[in-house]
Amino acid sequence: MAAPPEQRCWEREQARLKAGVVEQDTEEWQKDPNFTGLERVGGVDLSYIKGDDTSACASLVVLSYPALQVLYEDCRMVAVTAPYVAGFLAFREVPFLVEAVQRLQQEEPELRPQVLLVDGNGLLHHRGFGVACHLGVLTDLPCVGVAKNLLQVDGLARDELHREQIRSLQRSGDTFPLTGTSGRVLGMVLRSYNNSSKPLYISVGHRVSLDTAVRLVRSCCRYRVPEPIRQADIRSREYIRKQLCAPLEVRPARPESSKKEAELEDESDA
């Protein structure tokens, strides 16, 4: 069955932008074992009201490094019009995140993040161009993909071998590579927090190596989820509550009609 015209257009756009992805470290601070010179780390998030897939809060936060204190926060309600299609999440969400980065650049350029942590995948993607790559290329900022579930591409599967490898991660900082049937290492599985056996799936977004991405994410974790993403999520949810003056249920930026569908959508997070 042929893909709809809109999806074919998105595929062409992904292919065009993918040519701009840089998979190596480009900044001096990235080459330092202690990230000397890194002072600001950003995180982004979109949260939706439960039952409404068109009204969301886009959040950008910037934290100090290494103290991880919030220096800047921008939360805006946005009208989401693009449909959710697995593998094309960026076309639904990235425009609002780019606008947030641009506002920061105009209003408080001295607080521009030196790297962004993105709730989603980078090179670990059906076409090697997930939301972290998309945002990185459009903003020209170093970006790291941080996903909570495994995207099953290039032969990667949540099978017994994968579960056994996860069980082998005994302490915070333990990792193993995600090698596809193509032979390419698409990302790294990281146990980010001693008190949680659930790992993170780290992938290159733009202008960062995989080794640097993993080290950076680990250094930003007070809990399982790295603090820049965690704070962006907390603040976007709280913003929605304040805007609507009611304790309405909010949720992450994925359509949700059942637990199974939510799991599949998390796996397909682009």
VMD Tcl script that draws the C-alpha trace (Angstrom):
set ca {
  {0.00 0.00 0.00}
  {1.43 3.35 -1.05}
  {2.18 5.94 1.63}
  {-0.10 9.00 1.64}
  {1.29 12.10 -0.15}
  {1.95 13.94 3.13}
  {4.03 11.04 4.43}
  {6.03 10.81 1.20}
  {6.73 14.53 1.49}
  {7.93 14.03 5.06}
  {10.20 11.18 3.96}
  {11.80 13.44 1.36}
  {12.28 16.19 3.93}
  {13.87 13.77 6.38}
  {16.27 12.56 3.69}
  {17.18 16.15 2.78}
  {17.84 17.22 6.37}
  {19.65 13.98 7.24}
  {22.50 15.04 4.97}
  {23.26 17.77 7.50}
  {23.66 15.51 10.53}
  {27.12 15.55 12.13}
  {27.86 12.41 14.18}
  {31.07 13.63 15.79}
  {31.98 15.97 18.63}
  {32.33 19.55 17.41}
  {32.85 21.48 20.67}
  {35.94 21.73 22.85}
  {34.02 20.93 26.04}
  {32.95 17.59 24.55}
  {36.56 16.47 24.35}
  {37.27 17.16 28.02}
  {36.77 14.21 30.44}
  {35.02 16.55 32.90}
  {33.20 18.59 30.24}
  {35.15 21.69 31.28}
  {33.60 24.66 29.48}
  {30.09 23.24 29.50}
  {27.88 25.62 31.48}
  {24.33 25.29 30.07}
  {22.36 22.15 29.16}
  {18.86 22.39 27.68}
  {15.89 20.03 27.77}
  {12.67 20.05 25.77}
  {9.22 18.49 26.18}
  {5.63 18.62 24.94}
  {2.78 17.64 27.27}
  {-0.85 17.18 26.27}
  {-4.09 17.21 28.20}
  {-5.50 13.69 28.39}
  {-8.10 13.26 25.68}
  {-6.91 16.26 23.62}
  {-4.22 15.58 21.03}
  {-4.32 19.09 19.56}
  {-3.60 21.33 22.55}
  {-0.17 21.02 24.13}
  {2.41 22.84 26.19}
  {5.84 23.17 24.60}
  {8.59 23.57 27.17}
  {12.25 24.51 26.94}
  {14.41 24.68 30.04}
  {18.08 25.51 30.42}
  {20.00 24.19 33.41}
  {23.39 25.16 34.75}
  {26.12 22.56 34.48}
  {27.25 20.73 36.52}
  {24.96 22.04 39.29}
  {21.79 21.33 37.23}
  {19.90 24.39 38.51}
  {17.18 25.87 36.29}
  {18.40 29.11 34.67}
  {15.63 29.60 32.12}
  {12.18 28.26 31.37}
  {9.80 28.89 28.47}
  {6.39 27.22 28.48}
  {3.78 28.02 25.81}
  {0.44 26.49 24.90}
  {0.47 25.48 21.22}
  {-2.08 24.15 18.74}
  {-0.82 20.88 17.27}
  {-2.22 20.26 13.79}
  {0.02 17.60 12.24}
  {-1.20 14.04 12.84}
  {0.80 11.53 14.83}
  {2.47 9.06 12.47}
  {5.03 6.57 13.79}
  {8.50 7.58 12.60}
  {7.44 11.17 11.88}
  {6.99 12.62 15.38}
  {9.30 15.51 14.53}
  {6.82 17.01 12.05}
  {4.26 17.16 14.84}
  {6.43 18.62 17.59}
  {9.76 20.06 16.41}
  {8.40 23.33 14.93}
  {7.29 24.44 18.41}
  {10.63 23.50 19.94}
  {12.54 25.39 17.25}
  {10.39 28.46 18.00}
  {11.25 28.15 21.70}
  {14.98 28.04 20.93}
  {14.60 31.07 18.65}
  {12.77 33.04 21.37}
  {15.56 32.30 23.81}
  {18.16 33.37 21.27}
  {16.35 36.70 20.78}
  {15.41 37.43 24.38}
  {18.28 36.02 26.45}
  {21.06 34.89 24.09}
  {23.52 34.57 26.96}
  {21.45 31.61 28.23}
  {21.45 29.70 24.93}
  {22.10 26.03 25.71}
  {25.34 24.47 24.53}
  {23.59 21.12 24.07}
  {19.97 19.89 24.08}
  {18.70 16.63 25.56}
  {15.61 15.44 23.68}
  {12.96 12.96 24.84}
  {13.12 10.71 21.78}
  {15.54 9.10 19.37}
  {18.25 10.40 17.08}
  {20.04 8.03 14.68}
  {18.15 5.16 16.32}
  {15.25 5.50 13.90}
  {13.61 3.80 10.91}
  {15.36 6.16 8.49}
  {18.22 7.20 10.78}
  {16.71 10.62 11.45}
  {14.66 10.87 14.62}
  {13.41 13.91 16.49}
  {16.80 14.62 18.14}
  {18.49 14.75 14.71}
  {15.69 16.89 13.27}
  {15.84 19.45 16.09}
  {19.63 19.49 16.03}
  {19.91 20.18 12.31}
  {17.25 22.92 12.38}
  {18.78 24.71 15.40}
  {22.41 23.77 14.68}
  {22.77 22.82 18.34}
  {24.40 19.64 19.62}
  {21.52 17.27 20.43}
  {21.23 13.92 22.20}
  {18.34 11.49 21.87}
  {17.16 9.99 25.17}
  {14.37 7.41 24.85}
  {12.72 5.31 27.55}
  {11.81 2.40 25.27}
  {13.59 0.48 22.53}
  {12.66 1.42 18.98}
  {12.76 -1.91 17.15}
  {14.60 -1.13 13.92}
  {17.42 -2.82 11.96}
  {16.78 -6.16 13.66}
  {16.76 -4.75 17.20}
  {14.10 -6.46 19.31}
  {12.89 -6.59 22.88}
  {13.53 -10.32 23.01}
  {14.94 -12.52 25.76}
  {18.53 -11.72 24.75}
  {17.79 -7.99 25.09}
  {16.14 -8.53 28.47}
  {19.13 -10.57 29.61}
  {21.47 -7.77 28.57}
  {19.37 -5.29 30.55}
  {19.59 -7.54 33.62}
  {23.39 -7.47 33.23}
  {23.37 -3.71 33.91}
  {24.06 -3.88 37.63}
  {24.83 -0.28 38.55}
  {24.50 3.30 37.38}
  {26.75 3.93 34.39}
  {26.68 0.36 33.03}
  {26.01 0.20 29.28}
  {25.82 -2.07 26.26}
  {25.69 -1.12 22.55}
  {22.68 -1.45 20.27}
  {24.09 -3.11 17.17}
  {21.68 -3.65 14.28}
  {21.78 -6.48 11.78}
  {23.47 -3.99 9.45}
  {26.44 -4.11 11.83}
  {26.05 -0.46 12.73}
  {25.94 0.69 16.35}
  {22.74 2.73 16.49}
  {22.84 3.70 20.14}
  {23.70 2.68 23.66}
  {21.62 1.25 26.49}
  {22.44 3.00 29.78}
  {21.47 2.22 33.34}
  {21.24 5.80 34.53}
  {20.13 5.35 38.15}
  {20.97 2.75 40.76}
  {17.41 2.68 42.09}
  {15.83 1.89 38.71}
  {16.53 -1.19 36.63}
  {14.79 0.39 33.62}
  {17.48 1.70 31.25}
  {17.61 4.61 28.83}
  {18.28 4.32 25.10}
  {20.84 6.95 24.09}
  {21.49 7.92 20.48}
  {23.33 10.64 18.59}
  {21.20 13.57 17.49}
  {23.61 16.12 16.02}
  {27.14 17.42 16.62}
  {27.98 14.86 19.30}
  {29.59 11.42 19.41}
  {27.81 8.48 21.00}
  {30.44 8.16 23.75}
  {30.07 11.83 24.66}
  {26.27 11.57 24.54}
  {26.28 8.68 27.02}
  {28.73 10.38 29.39}
  {26.71 13.60 29.31}
  {23.37 11.92 29.97}
  {24.83 9.96 32.86}
  {26.25 13.13 34.40}
  {22.83 14.83 34.19}
  {20.88 12.11 36.01}
  {19.72 12.63 39.59}
  {16.99 10.09 38.88}
  {16.38 7.77 35.93}
  {15.50 10.57 33.46}
  {18.19 13.24 32.95}
  {17.37 16.43 34.79}
  {16.96 18.76 31.77}
  {14.25 16.52 30.27}
  {12.73 15.82 33.68}
  {12.44 19.53 34.48}
  {10.98 20.34 31.05}
  {8.34 17.66 31.61}
  {7.51 18.77 35.17}
  {7.20 22.42 34.16}
  {5.11 21.79 31.05}
  {2.62 19.76 33.09}
  {2.47 22.39 35.82}
  {1.97 25.14 33.22}
  {-1.06 23.31 31.82}
  {-2.53 22.95 35.29}
  {-2.11 26.66 35.98}
  {-3.47 27.68 32.58}
  {-6.62 25.66 33.03}
  {-6.98 26.37 36.76}
  {-7.92 22.76 37.42}
  {-6.07 19.59 38.31}
  {-6.54 18.11 34.85}
  {-4.62 15.01 33.90}
  {-1.77 15.67 31.52}
  {0.40 13.20 29.70}
  {3.46 12.97 27.45}
  {3.26 13.98 23.81}
  {2.02 10.68 22.40}
  {-1.54 9.71 21.44}
  {-2.92 7.31 24.01}
  {-5.96 5.09 23.85}
  {-4.68 1.97 25.57}
  {-1.63 0.71 27.42}
  {-0.63 -1.48 24.50}
  {-0.94 1.35 21.99}
  {1.05 3.62 24.27}
  {3.84 1.05 24.43}
  {3.88 0.73 20.66}
  {3.92 4.49 20.23}
  {6.79 4.83 22.68}
  {8.67 2.23 20.67}
  {7.93 4.19 17.51}
  {9.02 7.50 19.05}
  {10.89 9.24 16.26}
}
mol new
graphics top color blue
foreach p $ca { graphics top sphere $p radius 0.5 }
foreach p [lrange $ca 0 end-1] q [lrange $ca 1 end] { graphics top cylinder $p $q radius 0.2 }
display resetview
